[in-house]
Amino acid sequence: MTSDRRRYELDFAADLRHAAFGNKSMRLDRRGLWWPVETPDGLGTLHVERPVGGVVDAEAWGPGASWLLDRVPDVLGGRDRPETFRPQHPTLSLVSRRGVKRFGRTERVFEILLPTILGQKVQTKAAYASLRRIVARYGEQAPGPVPSGLRAFPSAARLASIGSYELHPLGVERKRADTILRAAKVAHRLEEVVGMDTVDVERRLRAVRGIGPWTSAWVRWHALGDADAVPIGDFHIPHNVAWVLAGEPRATDERMLELLAPYEGHRGRVVRMIKSSGESAPKYGPRLSIMDFADR
């Protein structure tokens, strides 16, 4: 299979680890970042080598190769403006001294929706297990000389063609399965949010029943590179934000937003910085066991 290769001289420090932060479709290894994805031009695989100085080499395979290579600077955070962030708390200042990381944008909305919907109201390990099963059954082999086992997430068109009952053996109950399939059937409309303003993005995404502020925030983070998006409705994030910024072990979403208000424009960045700091609110109660809906 033929490939396309390009070199980029960037005017910012690219961080492959942070480019892949939270994006379940990307893989990092000693050779760099791998991203297999269904693009508007078809399936493609992008490989970005680890940067040397301000120079990045990238190669891509498949029908989507050119589309992917056109977006390498954006994937690495070229549109983000972390230099405008001003830390106002000792923990954030400490993290900032290690470098304020960039928000990349993939411009692939459904690819982010799939794992995010799977993560609604279930333990992370259970969501990851379901995702692996779905990719193994419905995903396509990534084009190119890729690492063993690398597959692209299934396309919206592929998932729109199945019934929700087909996801149950893979660990997805009816509610989340229906949300995935509803989103898959209107994915062409959801992909149009790239380039919209925040109000229109929220309106378009949340018109799909089952997509709320928590899910839309993850799309804005990863697909759109929105450093201000805050996941409302998360079990842990409000507590961790309140613990780091105010020493409060428990908080509501409203309290979290109050504490994040001085960082408007960078509120999602603060959430990520708190996570990367390693500090978290005290945990109370026994650890929950993992439920697997495939066994129910």
Secondary structure, DSSP 8 states (H G I E B T S, - for coil): --EEEEEEE-SS---HHHHTTT-TT-EEETTEEEEEEEETTEEEEEEEE--BTTEEEEEEESTTHHHHHHTHHHHTTTT--GGG----SHHHHHHHHT----------HHHHHHHHHHTTTS-HHHHHHHHHHHHHHH-EE-SSS--TT-EE---HHHHHTS-GGGGGGGT--HHHHHHHHHHHHTHHHHGGGTT--HHHHHHHHTTSTT--HHHHHHHHHHTT--TT---TT-SSHHHHHHHHHH--S---HHHHHHHHGGGTTSHHHHHHHHHHHT------S-------GGG-
